[in-house]
C-alpha cells in the first residue's frame, strides 16, 4: 500500500470524527473527491429532477471528472485536514 493510499484511508476514517458537521457544499466536495478517488470518472446517468440529493451528488462527482485518483486522494486528504 502506498503512503498516499494509507493517508487517504486515514482521512476517510477521520472524516467521521470531525468535531463539527461540515456544511452541505463541503459534504458534496468530500463526496465527489471520494468517489473520484475510489471509482474514477462518473459513468452513471444523471438522476432525474425528482431526485434532488442524487443530482447534487452526481454534480459534485462530475465536477472532478478527469482528475486522477492520486490527485483526488490528495485533495480529499487536504480538505479533511483543513476541517479537523
JOKA-V155711 format. One line per field, one symbol per residue. phi: phi as a letter, one per 20 degrees, with the letter a starting at -180 (. if undefined). Layout:
BEGIN
phi=???
END
This chain:
BEGIN
phi=.ffffffffffffffedffcfffffffffggffffffecnffcfffffffdffgfffffffffdgnffgfffffffggffffef
END
